[in-house]
């Protein structure tokens, strides 16, 4: 697949995820420019993806597609610095919560603005990524943009008001579980399974458990009642309380 030039403002984790996803799919760009204030970050990215070019903020913002891969507090200040550089027909995709399309549009000439909540699982092209387009987004450009983003995994259009909820229930969701799965693999090793056996047991059972919870005709209560012994059941209420306080508290912070 060939597409035009792309610039990443921010060279952190999510830019690495995007570049790896595109590499997996053998996507070719005319130019890929990445800007970051941290030279070490750029050097590491260049070592992993030799096809990229590192450039200043202005060069990066001058590409036909500009991806803003910055944390929310940095976005408005950065937009102020590039408002004269981003062309009127450029495609601008912000990957951050909180900063709305309206706020981005207040600084840029282009009407082709989108917001997307990315997911780390896009690293293996299995992301679950909601996207919102500005009302005035060119419909032909929108189709091409969706085609590009779908290389990352499942990409679907949602109302902008729902993006922050997806940030908690998709983008951040793996972090609630990854460390637990890793610990269970280690426990399996301690109990006599080798690493391959432990990983297979955890992975296969998790996949089946997810399918049982969401694809069977049983209610969540009936699914959870299928196993009588619950070794950490006494801590369930505490875990639920942590979810409620931490996630809803964070949701309030990242809402526009």
C-alpha positions, 0 to 999 in steps of 0.5 A: 500500500502506498500513501503520501507523507506522514509526520508524527509530532511526538516519538514516544510509545504510541508512535513506535506502535504505529510504525510497527503496525505499518511495518507489519503490513508492509505499508510504504510512505513517501516520507515519514518524519518524526519530531520529539524533543528527546534526542535519545527517543528519536535515536532509538526510534530511528534504530528500530525503523531506519526508514523514518526521518527525524525533523524539527516541529515545522517540517513534521507539521508540514506533511500531508498527514500529521499525527499528534502523539502528545499528552493532553497538556502539551497539545495546545501549546504545540498547535500554537507553534504549528498553526501557520505550517499545517496546510488547509488540506492536511489530515490531522489526527490527534491521539489524546483524550480531553482535547476536543476537535473544536479546540484543535480546529480553533488553531488550525486552518484544515477542516480534516481533523480527527481524534482517535484513542489508540491501543497498544495491541495495534503493535500486532495489528489487533487494536480496538480503536475508536475514531471521531471525525470533524463535521467538515472532514472531506468524505473522500479523505475520510475513507482513505484515512479509515483505510489507513487506520484499519491497518492498526486493527479494528477501527470504528467511528464513534461520537466524540463524547464517548472517546474518553470512556474508550480510553479507560475500557480499551486503551488502558484496559490491558494494564489492569491485567497484564501484570496479573497474567505474568504473575500467574505464569511465574506461579505456574513455574514455581508449581512445576510447569515449565515456561511454555506450559505455564504460558499456554495454560494461562493464554488458552484458559483466558481466551476461553474464559472471555468467550464464555463470559461474552459469547455464551447464553449465561448471565455474568452471575451464572458464568461466575457460579460455574467454578465453586472454589474462588481462592481470591474471592474474599478480596473481590469487593476490594478489587471492585472498589479499586476499579470504581475509585481509580478508573472513574476518578481518572475518567473525570480527569480526562473528560473535556 
